[in-house]
Amino acid sequence: MEIYYVLDASAFINGFKLISKNNFTVPEISSEIKDFKSKLTFDMALEEGRLIIQDVSSEYISSVNDIISDSGDILRLSMPDKKLISLAYMFHQQGRNVKVISDDYTIQNTLKIMNIPYSGVITDGIKGIYNWKKVCEGCKKEYDEDYPFDDCEICGSRIFKKRIKVNK
């Protein structure tokens, strides 16, 4: 069964070789590729038909947001990251053999939670699954991911994102 590669910007930046013609990414990724060499690789792959830019419907993005809201990764993922994960999820739901190429640990963590295969280009990839919580630096009060402020309503200290290992 052929593999559908879903490529993050780091795939181009770190030199992933596009061997097959089943390489996909989302439109927003092109704006994350800034250096000349990576941009050239990206543009050539498009021109030669080795890369397909594919948008994702909002239903898949909503599903991914629901799946990752518990992990706290939603706090750390950009919209391009979420769309990339949603594209992989869409292929996965369609029964396609999908693999995401990304050196981004937050993307890898999310894919691991979702049981979608991934690999890095210059990194080995994550070993465990981590969740994230918003916690007050002072009084240690925990906040929901959608708490809109950077400081604690109780003591006024800074709120930070704390990593919590999940045993899976």
Secondary structure, 3 states (H helix, E strand, C coil): CCEEEEECHHHHHCCCCCCCCCEEECHHHHHHCCCHHHHHHHHHHHHCCCCEECCCCHHHHHHHHHHHHCCCHHHCCCHHHHHHHHHHHHHHHCCCEEEEECCCHHHHHHHHHCCCCEECCCCCCCCCEEEEEEEECCCCCEECCCCCCCECCCCCCEEEEEEEEECC
